[in-house]
Amino acid sequence: MPTALLIADVGDARDAVGLYLAGRGWTTVPMIPRPGKVRQAAAQLAPELVAIDFRGRLEDAVACLRALEGGPAPVYLFNAPEELESAAASVTRADGPADVPTAPGHPAPPH
């Protein structure tokens, strides 16, 4: 089962990104943006993908990004501010559907 760690505040923002990832075949494990706990969860779960939604407290989301940079899982940034930069090659800004991969083993749409 392809797993994505979803870092977002509780509420509609988390639900929106979680539903989007589910539609692409990902099983999400939601977490509140707390860098230490996020780093620990990423190490224990070994997700294939990490998604960070920036619609909550910006400082917390950035701290989580910094805690995950250079890790084995690719990190996708949802609703990230334009001026936010990352030197890590595994960090991708998710601006549209083509920016996030479909989960491995997820069947393509029939049309």
N, C-alpha and C positions, 0 to 999 in steps of 0.2 A: 504494500500500500504506500504510494508516494506521499511523503509528509512534508508539509510546509509549516514553518514556525511563523505565526502572524503576530506582529508586535503592533498593538494599537490600543488606544483607550477604549473603555467599555462604551457601548452604544452603537448608534447608527453607522458611524464611520467603520468600526470593526466589522459590523454585519455586512456592509457593502463590499469591503475587500474580501471578506471570508466567502461570501456568495460568489464573487467573481472567480476566486481561486477554485472553489468547488466546481464551478462550471467548466473549468479547464482541467478537472480531474484530480485536484489536490485535496488531501485530507489535512485540514488545518488544526494546529494546536495554538489557541490564542493565548497571548501573554500581555500583561500590562507593561508599559515601557520602563523597566527597571534594569539598568545595564548589568549589574552583577548576576541577577537571577536569569536574565536573558542569555548571558554567556554560559552560565552553568547548564541551562536547559538545552542550548545548542550543542554543548559537548555531550550531554547524556542522550539526547534524542537522535543526534546525527541527521537532521532533516536534509532533504535534497534541495530545499529552497527556503529562504528567509524573506519575508515581506515586512516592510516597515511603513506604516501609514503616519504621515506627518500632520494630520489634522488635529492632534491633541497638543500637549505641551511640547513645543519645538525643542527645548533644551533636553528633555528626556529622550526624544526620538533621536536627536543627534548623538547623545551619549551612547545609546544602544548601537547606532551605526558604528561609532568608533570602537566599541567593544567587540564588534563582529568582523571588522575589516581584517582581511588576511586569513580569515577562517576558511574551512573547506567548502562551505555551502555558498552558492551565489546569493547575493542580497539584492532585492528589488525594492526601489523606493517609490512609494505612492504618495502623490500630492506633496512632493518635496519642494522646498523653495528653490527658485532658479539659481540663487547665488551659492547654494550648497555644493561643495566639491568633495570628491573622494579620490585619493590616489590609487585605491585598490582596483585592480582590473576586474574583480568579481562583483563590482557594484554597478547596477544598471538602473537608470531612471525609467520607471514604468509610466509612460505617458499615454500608451494606447495598447490595444489587445495584442498587437504583434510583438510587444516588448516583453511579454511574460510567456515562457514556454508552456506547452501542454504537458501534463504529467506523463511520465513514462507508462506505457501500457494503456493509456486512455484512448478509447476508439475515436476516430475522426467522425464529425457529423455526417449523417447519411446523404446530405445534399451537397 
